[in-house]
Amino acid sequence: MAKTLTKKWNLVRTVQSLSVALVGAFALTQGQTMSLGSAALVGDIQAGERKSVSCQACHGPKGISANPIWPNLAGQQEVYLANTLRAYRSGQRKDPLMGPMAAGLSDQDIADLAAYYASLKP
């Protein structure tokens, strides 16, 4: 069962990564750039690591979750992570655990966390 869930999560992560890449490639062919959100902030990996303490309970110390119901964050695309955290923070994306966790994050916190988790090996 755990192997099946892991395979499904890996497939979901692959599809998400490919979707981001395809949207970016299409935007570039149309002379556009991908937006990182309302403000394109540069994330600080070390600051993100310090801020990740509360994330570790579910997503693991290095972004690899021990529980298959929570996704691995290590190696995810930075844009995807930032957009997802902003969606949880705004309420556009609903989750009883992630909504409150993201509610207090600033744009810089989100950029730092996204940079940190994107820098980790999956």
C-alpha positions as CSV (number, residue, x, y, z in Angstrom):
1,M,0.0,0.0,0.0
2,A,2.8,2.5,1.0
3,K,4.7,1.7,-2.3
4,T,1.5,2.3,-4.3
5,L,0.9,5.7,-2.6
6,T,4.5,6.7,-3.0
7,K,4.3,5.8,-6.8
8,K,1.1,7.9,-7.0
9,W,2.7,10.9,-5.2
10,N,5.8,10.6,-7.5
11,L,3.5,10.6,-10.5
12,V,1.6,13.6,-9.2
13,R,4.9,15.5,-8.6
14,T,6.1,14.6,-12.1
15,V,2.8,15.8,-13.6
16,Q,3.0,19.1,-11.6
17,S,6.6,19.7,-12.6
18,L,5.8,19.1,-16.2
19,S,2.7,21.3,-16.1
20,V,4.8,24.2,-14.7
21,A,7.5,23.6,-17.4
22,L,4.9,23.5,-20.2
23,V,3.1,26.6,-19.1
24,G,6.5,28.4,-18.8
25,A,7.6,27.2,-22.3
26,F,4.2,28.3,-23.8
27,A,4.5,31.7,-22.1
28,L,8.0,32.2,-23.5
29,T,6.9,31.3,-27.0
30,Q,4.2,34.0,-26.7
31,G,6.7,36.6,-25.5
32,Q,5.6,36.5,-21.9
33,T,7.3,35.5,-18.7
34,M,5.9,33.4,-15.8
35,S,4.9,35.3,-12.8
36,L,6.0,34.2,-9.3
37,G,3.0,36.1,-8.0
38,S,2.3,39.7,-7.2
39,A,5.8,40.3,-6.1
40,A,8.7,38.3,-7.5
41,L,10.9,38.0,-4.4
42,V,14.2,36.2,-4.2
43,G,14.1,33.5,-1.6
44,D,16.9,32.9,0.9
45,I,17.7,29.2,1.3
46,Q,19.3,29.5,4.7
47,A,16.4,31.7,6.0
48,G,14.0,29.1,4.5
49,E,15.7,26.3,6.4
50,R,15.3,28.3,9.7
51,K,11.6,29.0,8.9
52,S,10.9,25.3,8.0
53,V,10.8,24.1,11.6
54,S,7.0,24.0,11.8
55,C,6.8,22.3,8.4
56,Q,8.9,19.4,9.5
57,A,6.2,17.8,11.6
58,C,4.4,16.7,8.5
59,H,6.8,17.1,5.6
60,G,9.9,15.7,7.4
61,P,13.2,17.3,8.5
62,K,14.6,17.5,4.9
63,G,11.3,17.8,3.1
64,I,10.7,14.0,2.8
65,S,7.5,13.0,4.6
66,A,7.4,9.8,6.5
67,N,3.6,9.6,6.0
68,P,2.3,9.1,2.5
69,I,-0.7,11.4,3.1
70,W,1.6,14.4,3.2
71,P,3.6,15.3,0.1
72,N,7.4,15.5,-0.1
73,L,8.5,19.1,-0.6
74,A,12.2,18.4,-1.3
75,G,13.0,19.1,-4.9
76,Q,9.6,20.6,-5.8
77,Q,9.7,23.5,-8.3
78,E,10.2,26.8,-6.5
79,V,7.4,28.5,-8.4
80,Y,4.9,25.7,-7.6
81,L,5.8,25.8,-3.9
82,A,5.4,29.6,-3.7
83,N,2.1,29.6,-5.6
84,T,0.7,26.8,-3.5
85,L,1.6,28.5,-0.2
86,R,0.1,31.7,-1.4
87,A,-3.1,29.9,-2.5
88,Y,-3.4,28.3,1.0
89,R,-2.7,31.7,2.6
90,S,-5.4,33.4,0.6
91,G,-7.9,30.6,1.1
92,Q,-8.0,29.9,-2.7
93,R,-6.8,26.4,-1.9
94,K,-8.4,24.8,1.1
95,D,-6.9,22.4,3.7
96,P,-7.7,22.3,7.4
97,L,-4.0,22.0,8.3
98,M,-2.2,24.1,5.6
99,G,-4.6,27.0,5.7
100,P,-3.8,28.0,9.3
101,M,-0.1,27.2,8.8
102,A,0.2,29.5,5.7
103,A,-2.1,32.3,7.1
104,G,0.8,34.0,9.0
105,L,3.4,33.7,6.3
106,S,4.7,36.9,4.7
107,D,5.6,37.0,1.0
108,Q,9.3,36.8,2.0
109,D,8.6,33.8,4.2
110,I,7.0,32.0,1.3
111,A,9.8,32.9,-1.0
112,D,12.4,31.7,1.5
113,L,10.5,28.4,2.2
114,A,10.0,27.7,-1.5
115,A,13.7,28.4,-2.2
116,Y,14.8,26.1,0.6
117,Y,12.6,23.1,-0.3
118,A,13.4,23.5,-4.0
119,S,17.1,23.3,-3.2
120,L,16.8,19.9,-1.5
121,K,17.3,16.6,-3.2
122,P,14.1,14.6,-3.5
